[in-house]
Amino acid sequence: MSSTINEGAAVSVDAAMQLSRQRSTVLSGQLDNNQGSATFTGRLTLEQFADLTVVHNRKWAQEAGESLDQVTQREIIDAHANGLARFMLQGLVDATIKRSKGDPTVAPLVDQLKAIQDKVGVSMHYGLPPVTLVLPRQPDMRPLTDGNEQVVCHRMIVPAGVFFYVADGQHRREAARRVRMFLNEVISSRRVPKSSKFFPHSEEPIGVEEIEAWGAIQETFRGWTVVSYEAHLGLNVDQARQMFTNYNCHVKPVKPDLNLEFDQSNPINRFGKEWVEDELKLANGPSSKLELRQVAAINGFLFLGKSTIKSAPFNVIELLPTAKEFWATVMKSPEWQREGTLLREVPVLKALAKAWFYCFIARRNKKEDKAAALRAYIRSTVFDKAWMESVPKLSDHTVASEGEPGFRFSPAHNDIVGAIVAHVLA
């Protein structure tokens, strides 16, 4: 097959560079109405998603020298963006492994890709929900027809220098941008950057085969996986702000219990559901059943030293033996089976878990010298009213109640945890 390339008139280097920067973007998709508003739906690669969009928040306005009257989005929540970036990187690694089955250039890299996957973690399912974009001007459209002259799709021509701005999905866009920066830096410097919040840092240089694996992941980012979008065409600032309100202010949050029940990606949550709950059932102690959210809070103190598991590490394989020993020590102690024991009270378990964290897991303020004493404390202590009264300041966080032991703990769990940990590790 031969092709003809038309030769343009001679121009200077500067003029040629200027012309190359003025190329428009052509996207294929469907032109439709959404509630009577013109919309264009299609797919972008993650590279295009990062390149062709902008977020109209305060930071953008300040950096671009624009009026705050143009702002249509809230500020980026850093932790949320990093969490999405980690999920996105997990998906890219998994997608690259899948791509290897049909790509002979990637197939030899599977072992390296799986080693990277062990570090970044896995999820039960990968996939980014569609994003909603706004194109502030009406673009040119070219209908594409079949043999019967029926329109099958459209090509939207977006002029150079015109960007979509994000109405719903700004954290996904920021995550894509951070992942791209991360991949570029890993490949160019042959090291995992210290600034990375979603992949474990290492001072050691990366070997040739691993760099090739990272290059394959970058190729997946650039062209092998996509995110769906719906672009609303020709909206002004007030209309875009109304979209933000509709998407973000009329949605009821998911209850934490349901989120924990459904979530398979958080390794600490999986440990609670797959191991701790089974062990609790086997223990058969009276009233030993704990709700999943309570198990998650206890494990938050055990793995991370705090009450939430949202910032779970990339994987917890190395920490699992220590975590299992904690729960086994608790459930095998004589107190676990005793009716009325305070050992099964959630704030007490949180406190013992945090003490265990300090002795076995913490990197700062580690109390390794207290490890043996902590094991003995859990195994031998009678957790009753006399014990409560022996812990300094703990009685300040109790409320009188009928029956044994004559009191209950207040909702101030963090204060209770602090008092017990100070006593146990004194």
C-alpha positions, -999 to 999 in steps of 0.1 A, spaced: 0 0 0 14 34 -9 5 67 7 10 103 -4 23 130 20 18 166 8 48 188 14 40 221 29 57 254 23 91 259 39 89 277 73 114 286 100 121 262 129 102 286 153 72 287 130 72 249 127 73 245 164 45 269 168 24 250 143 30 217 161 17 232 193 -15 243 176 -27 209 166 -63 202 176 -75 171 193 -100 148 176 -121 125 198 -146 99 187 -179 92 206 -216 97 207 -234 131 206 -266 129 226 -289 148 250 -288 145 287 -319 161 302 -320 183 271 -284 194 273 -259 185 245 -234 160 257 -206 140 241 -197 106 255 -165 87 248 -133 73 262 -99 88 271 -67 71 278 -53 79 313 -26 100 295 -53 120 277 -73 123 309 -43 140 326 -34 161 295 -67 174 282 -84 184 315 -80 210 341 -96 214 375 -111 249 382 -104 252 419 -88 280 439 -53 266 433 -58 266 396 -72 302 397 -42 314 417 -16 297 394 -34 307 362 -40 343 373 -77 338 369 -105 353 389 -120 333 417 -153 339 400 -142 311 376 -139 285 404 -163 256 400 -146 229 422 -134 224 458 -98 219 467 -80 186 462 -80 164 493 -45 151 494 -51 118 511 -81 110 488 -60 116 457 -31 94 470 -56 66 478 -70 68 443 -35 69 428 -26 37 447 -58 20 434 -50 33 399 -14 20 401 -27 -14 413 -51 -15 384 -23 -6 359 0 -33 372 -28 -59 370 -38 -47 335 -2 -50 324 0 -86 336 -32 -93 317 -17 -75 286 13 -99 288 -9 -128 277 -12 -114 242 19 -93 240 52 -112 235 72 -81 245 55 -80 279 53 -117 286 90 -121 298 83 -94 324 55 -112 343 76 -122 373 89 -86 377 53 -73 374 41 -97 400 69 -86 423 57 -50 419 22 -62 425 32 -77 458 45 -43 469 16 -21 457 -11 -45 468 -42 -60 451 -79 -54 449 -108 -77 442 -118 -56 411 -103 -28 391 -121 -1 371 -126 36 373 -162 50 371 -170 75 343 -161 111 348 -181 141 339 -164 170 320 -174 204 308 -163 219 275 -169 257 279 -173 263 241 -192 245 213 -167 224 194 -168 214 157 -185 180 150 -180 156 121 -206 129 118 -194 95 107 -219 74 87 -223 38 76 -231 26 41 -267 36 45 -257 72 54 -268 66 90 -248 84 116 -230 59 138 -208 83 158 -192 117 157 -158 131 158 -154 161 181 -126 185 172 -113 203 202 -91 233 192 -55 235 206 -53 253 239 -89 244 249 -93 221 278 -121 202 294 -126 211 330 -137 185 354 -172 186 369 -171 152 386 -138 132 389 -113 158 399 -96 134 424 -94 107 397 -78 133 374 -53 143 401 -46 106 408 -38 101 371 -15 131 371 3 118 402 7 83 388 21 97 355 46 118 374 56 88 396 61 65 365 82 92 348 104 97 378 108 59 385 119 53 349 141 84 346 159 81 379 158 43 383 146 48 419 113 50 437 109 87 447 109 96 484 78 117 477 57 87 467 27 82 489 14 52 472 44 29 466 70 19 492 102 39 489 136 22 486 171 38 484 183 9 463 186 15 425 161 -4 403 175 -32 381 172 -34 344 144 -60 343 123 -41 368 128 -9 349 114 -27 318 84 -38 338 78 -2 349 81 8 312 54 -17 303 32 -2 331 38 32 316 27 19 282 -5 6 298 -11 40 313 -5 58 280 -26 37 256 -40 3 268 -66 13 294 -92 40 293 -117 59 314 -152 68 301 -164 104 301 -194 125 294 -187 160 283 -213 187 287 -209 212 259 -210 250 261 -217 254 298 -210 286 316 -196 290 351 -229 291 369 -241 260 351 -209 241 359 -213 251 396 -248 237 396 -234 204 383 -210 203 411 -238 208 436 -259 182 420 -232 156 420 -217 162 455 -244 177 477 -274 154 470 -257 121 477 -262 101 509 -229 87 522 -225 50 524 -227 36 559 -193 25 573 -206 -11 580 -217 -16 544 -184 -2 531 -164 -26 553 -186 -55 543 -181 -48 506 -145 -36 505 -120 -63 495 -91 -40 486 -80 -28 521 -57 -55 534 -64 -48 571 -101 -50 564 -96 -84 546 -76 -97 576 -105 -87 599 -131 -104 577 -111 -135 566 -92 -143 598 -102 -125 629 -140 -131 625 -134 -168 620 -112 -170 651 -138 -152 671 -164 -178 661 -140 -206 670 -133 -190 704 -170 -195 714 -167 -172 743 -199 -156 757 -207 -124 739 -175 -126 720 -190 -115 687 -176 -81 675 -191 -60 647 -169 -56 616 -165 -19 622 -153 -27 658 -128 -52 645 -116 -27 619 -111 0 646 -91 -25 668 -70 -36 639 -64 1 631 -47 5 664 -29 -29 660 -15 -22 625 -13 16 624 -15 29 659 -47 48 651 -85 41 650 -89 41 612 -77 17 586 -80 41 557 -42 46 555 -35 9 553 0 0 540 4 -14 506 4 -49 520 4 -64 554 20 -98 547 50 -91 569 28 -78 598 3 -107 598 22 -131 621 24 -103 647 -12 -94 643 -23 -130 646 -3 -134 677 -21 -105 693 -55 -119 687 -44 -154 697 -30 -141 729 -62 -123 737 -86 -151 728 -66 -178 745 -63 -159 778 -85 -172 807 -103 -139 808 -117 -142 773 -141 -170 785 -150 -154 818 -185 -139 820 -185 -102 826 -148 -96 817 -138 -62 805 -113 -78 781 -141 -80 755 -149 -43 758 -140 -26 726 -120 3 742 -100 -22 762 -92 -42 731 -83 -10 712 -59 -1 740 -42 -35 742 -39 -34 704 -22 0 705 2 -12 732 10 -42 710 16 -19 681 41 1 702 59 -31 712 61 -49 679 53 -27 649 59 10 655 89 26 639 91 55 662 87 54 700 90 16 698 88 -3 732 105 -36 723 117 -40 758 81 -42 770 70 -70 747 74 -99 771 57 -79 799 28 -71 776 22 -107 766 22 -117 803 -1 -87 812 -28 -99 787 -25 -135 798 -26 -130 835 -46 -98 842 -82 -101 856 -100 -74 837 -127 -65 863 -138 -34 883 -107 -36 905 -85 -35 875 -103 -5 861 -98 13 894 -61 5 893 -56 22 860 -49 59 867 -76 83 853 -95 54 837 -124 58 862 -129 94 848 -142 78 816 -168 55 831 -205 60 837 -225 42 865 -249 15 853 -270 -13 868 -257 -48 871 -222 -61 870 -197 -46 870 -217 -15 879 -204 9 853 -198 12 815 -172 30 795 -179 64 781 -178 71 743 -144 88 748 -125 58 735 -93 78 726 -90 90 762 -96 54 775 -70 40 751 -44 66 762 -50 59 799 -47 21 795 -16 22 772 2 45 796 -6 21 824 4 -11 805 36 3 792 47 22 823 
